[in-house]
Every structure is written in C-alpha cells, then in structure tokens.
Amino acid sequence: MTFVYRLTPSPVRLVRRPKKSPSADGAAGPTPAAHRLRAFYLHMALWTVQAWLAMFFVGAAYAKLTQPQELLGLLLGWSQGVDHDIVRAVGMIELALALGVLAPLVAWRGGGQVMAFSAIGMIGLTAFALALHLSRLELGFATLNLCLASLALAVLVGWLRKAPVTL
C-alpha cells in the first residue's frame, strides 16, 4: 500500500492508493512502446555525450596544434619542459580520437569498432593526463580529466551494451 499527498482545499492528508494490478493479459511491466521510448532516450543521451567529448577533444587538439610554444607554456603547465613536437603529437592523437568517437555517424559498418577503440584511447589518454596532473598537484585539471574519463567510459559501456563489438 502506498501513500500519496494530495493537495485539497483542506489541509494535506494521506490518501490510500491501491497497488497497480497486472494488465489484462497478465503481463506486468512497461509496454513495448515504453521500451522503445527508453531506448530512444538512451540512444540520444549517448550521442549527446559523444558530441561533448568530440567537441572538447577537438578544441584541445586545436589549441595544441595551432598555438606557439610560449602560449602553450602559459596555458598548459606541463608543456614547458616538453619538446614542442610531443605536444603536437598529443594534439594529433586527440584529434584522431575525437573523429573516431564520431565514426558511427559516417560509417554504417565498422563505425562501432572505431568508436569503441577511440573511447578506449580517450580513457587511456585521460588516465595518463590525470596521473600527470595529480603528480603536479593541479587538482582542477585532474578533476577535468577524471570527468572526461568517466564520460568516455559511459560511452564505451553504453555502446557495448547496445551492440557488442566483435573483432
């Protein structure tokens, strides 16, 4: 027995609401239409998170590929003691991962595998960046990398549950 609050002109009082009984055919639970609607919402949430990840990684790659070494030293503390070619290589990797996470948009077949490997690459890259920022005691950047790794993991798990990737 569940109790609900119902607003009435008089003070609020508890009203008993009987439990829902199974439908006429004996099946309890959501209808097939409700399952399709839930699947649609999950699908749209996955694509939204993928788009956010891609936008972030494209922006980070753009900064690493186009800015001079002096400005990158101000923006990214870790790039001051590193060769400029390494920073550019990290930018290229970020750009490739961002495009790979959007691969199912352009490729009907094989796009899921590219997306899965890109999500794994994003998790690895952000885990490395997380360790780097924690070693330098940059907690803001470490938190950002933890959030990015969580989003990439959510995308990977969501797609693997939807359609397992086979090699």
Long-range contacts (C-beta under 8 A, 24 or more apart in sequence): 42-158, 42-162, 43-162, 45-158, 46-155, 46-158, 46-159, 46-162, 49-151, 49-154, 49-155, 49-158, 50-101, 50-102, 50-115, 50-155, 51-102, 52-151, 53-98, 53-101, 53-122, 53-148, 53-151, 53-152, 53-155, 54-98, 54-99, 54-101, 54-102, 55-98, 56-98, 56-148, 57-94, 57-95, 57-97, 57-98, 57-101, 57-122, 58-94, 58-95, 58-98, 60-91, 60-94, 61-91, 61-92, 61-94, 61-95, 61-98, 62-91, 62-95, 63-91, 64-88, 64-90, 64-91, 64-94, 65-91, 65-92, 65-95, 77-136, 77-138, 78-132, 78-133, 78-136, 90-125, 93-121, 93-125, 94-125, 97-121, 97-122, 97-125, 101-152, 101-155, 112-159, 112-163, 112-165, 113-165, 113-167, 115-155, 115-159, 116-156, 116-159, 116-160, 116-165, 119-152, 119-153, 119-155, 119-156, 119-159, 120-156, 122-148, 122-149, 122-152, 123-149, 123-152, 123-153, 123-156, 126-152
